[in-house]
Amino acid sequence: MSAYWAIFSARFRTLLQYRVAALAGLGTQIFFGLVRVMIFCAFYQSSTTAQPMTYEQVVTYIWLGQSMLLIVMYGVDADVRAMIASGTVAYEMLRPMDLYALWYTRAVALRTAPVIMRAAPMLVLASLFMGLQPPASFASGCLWVVATLGSVLLASALATVMTISLLWTIAGDGIVRLLYSAVFIFSGSIIPLPFFPAWMQPVLNLLPFRGMADVPFRLYTGNIPPGEAAPALVHQFLWTVALVCLGRWLLARGARRLVVQGG
């Protein structure tokens, strides 16, 4: 474990150097967060129908989504893509380490360091000036922390599968474009999932994407009460295990078929 912790620590510290990019991203995410808040404000003011979430819960949901956006923003690992394109991935395969665990560790670092740099100031600003409410209860706050950690592990498992697909596609643009919209729509990053039609709820509850954003945010707001949190957390865990198993199987198959030219 010490080797993987060293990889995570080195990758984490490297990503912490991109402070200007984090500041620019913070400004962008605040802007789009305000746009979304205004859209829902107009929606609530013009609607007399009972909604599945209160306006305050929706505003909090939006700011949590903006602060944790990089957890669900998908793209293959650029360094691994370069190694596969150049053939230097052979060196990765010769390391005395589990290759899947190595790439998974890199994915976890990519979804923690940039998020921390943007989330900390955004949560402070949103709570002071933009309507972010505190957790519905102490239990809700604790469950939010647990579910957020689960969302990082789940998102990293899916991202690792996408990275492994580079063994077949090299560029990786196809799978990224196919999954990008699906992840954002069905995770709740654009519209909170309770606002989707009733006939879609069973499908949304089955897919893995809700565990990346919707579950942590609704636990925070109390829209999912602490007493009903267990099925949502189990859903996160089972999908993480399933995607890890899928990733390991794909990597084992791809490594057997990989041909590196040159030398």
N, C-alpha and C positions, 0 to 999 in steps of 0.2 A: 504493500500500500504506500510505502514511503516514496517509491518512484513515481507513482501516479499523483501523489500530493505535490511532489516537486514540479511535475509537469503543469498541474493546475496552478500552483503558486507563480511559476514563471510566466505562464500565459496571462494570468490575472494581472500581474504587475505590468506586463507589456501593454495590456488594454487600458490600464489606468492612465497611460501617458497621453491618450487622445482627449485631452480636456477641452480643447477648442471645439472639436467635433461634438462633444457632449453638450457644451454651452449652446452651440447652434441648434442641435437637436432639441434641447430644452425649449428654446424660443419657438421652434416650429410646432412642437407638440402642445405648447400652451395655446398657440394660435388656433390650431385645429380643435383643441378641446373646447375653447370658447365658442367656436362655430357650432359644434355639436350641442353644447349647452343651450345656445340660443334657439336651435332647431327644436329641441325638446321643450324649451320654455314656451315657444309658440304653439307646439302641439298640445301641451297641457292646458294652456289658456283658451284654446279653441275647442277643446273636447269636454263633453259633459259625461262621458262614459267612464265607469270605474276602470282603472288600469291595474295591471298586475304588480306594479311597483309604484311607490310614492315618488313625487317629483324630487324630493331630497335624496331618496335612494338612487334615482337615476343619475343625478348630478354627481354624487359620490362614486357611483359605478363608472362614470365617464372619466373622472380624474384618476381613479385607480387604473383604468385601462390605458390612459395616456402615460402615466408614470411607469407602468410595467410593459409598455408596448414592445420593447426589444426582446422580451421573452418569446413572443409569438411571431416576431418578424423573421421570416425564413429566408435562408440562402445557404448554399453549400459552403463548406469551409474553404476559403480562398487559397489557403496554403496547401491543403491536401489536393485541391484541383490543380494547382501549379505543379505539385510533385507528380501527379498522375500524368499530366500532359508532357512533362519533361522526362519521365521514366525514373526519377529519383525516389519514387514511392518504393522501389526495391529496397532502399536503405531502411525505410520504415518497417518493412516486413522482416528485415534481418535483426531488428532490435530484440533483446531478450525480454520483451514485454508482450502482453496480450494486445494485439493491434486494435481490436474493437474497444477495449477499455481505454486505450490511448486516445482514440478519436472521440470517444464519448466524453472523456475528461476535458478535451479541448472544447467540445460543444458546451459543456457546463460552464466553463470559464467565460465563453463568449456570451452566455446569457446571464451572467452575474455582474461582472465588472462594469460594463457599459450601463446596465440597468441601475446599479447603485449610484453611479455618478449623476444620472438624470433624475432618478426617483426621489432621492433625498431632498434636493431643493424644490422639486415640483410639489411634493406632498406638503412641505412647509408653506409654500406660497398658496397652494390651493386651499389649505385649511384656514389660512388667515384671510384670504381675499376672494376666493372663488367658490365657496360653498361646499367644500369637502367636509363631511361630517366625521366625527370620531366613530370607532366601532360601536355597533349597537349594544354590546355588552363586553365584559372582560372575556367571557367564553368565546364570543364571536371574534374578538381580536386574536386570541390564541389560535383558534381554528383557521383564521385567515393566514397567519404565519405558517402553519403546517401545510395548508393547501397551496400557498405560494411556493414553498419548497417542493411540493409535489408537482406543481406546474412546471418548475424549472427542470426537474428530472424527466417529466413526460415530454416536454418540448425538446429537450436534448436528445431523447431517444428517437423522436421523429426526425430531427435534424441529422442525426448520425446515419439513419437509413438513407436520407437524401444524399449524404456525402458518399456512402458506400455505392450508391447508384452510379457514381462517376466512373467506376470500374467498367461500366458498359457504355456510358454516354459521353464521357470526357468533359464536355462543356457544362452539362448539368442544367442548362437553361430550361429544357422542356419540363422536367419534373418540378422545378421551382415555380414556373408559371402555372402549372396545373394545380399545385397545392396552395400557392400563395393566396388566391382568392378564397378557396375553400376554408383555409385556416382562419382568415380574418372574418369571414361571414359567420361560420358555424362555431367560432369560439366566443362570440359575443363582443368582439373588439369594435364592431361597427354599430350594431343594434343589440341591446341586451336580449338574451335569448327568450325571456318570458314574453316579449312582445311578438314573437313569431306565432303563426296560426297554431291552433290546438292540434291539428292533424300532423304538424311537423314535430311536435314535442317528443314523441317516442323516438323518432329518428335522431333528433338532436341529443337526446339522452343516451343513445347508443354510441354515437360517434365519439372519438377520443378528444375532439377539439374543445369541448366545453370545459374539460379539466384544466385547460391552459389559461383561461381568463374568467369565464362565467362563474365557475364554482368558487374560486377565492373571493371574487368581488361580492357575490351574493351572500357568502358567509359573513363577510365584513359588515355589510349593511343590515344583516339580520333577515333578509328576504328568504334565506334558508336558515331556519332556526337551528341552534346548536343541537337540539335533540334529533334533528333529521340530517345531520352532517355525515354520519357514518357511511351511508350508501354512496354519497358523492366522493368521499375520500377513497373508498374501496374501488370505485370506478377509475379514479386516477391511477391507483396502484396496479390494477389488473391490466390497463392499457399500457402502462409503462413496461411491465413485465413482458407483455405480448410484443411490443415494438422492439425491446431488447433482444428477445428470442428471434424475431424476424431479422433484425440487423445482423446478429451473429450467423444465422443461416446464410444470408445473402453474402456476407463477407467470406465465409468459408468457401462458398461456391465460386465467388468471383476470384478469390486468390488462386484457386486451382486452375482457372482458365486464363489468368493474366499472362500476357506476353510483353516483355519490355525489350524494345529494340535499342540498339546502339550500345555504347560502353566507353 
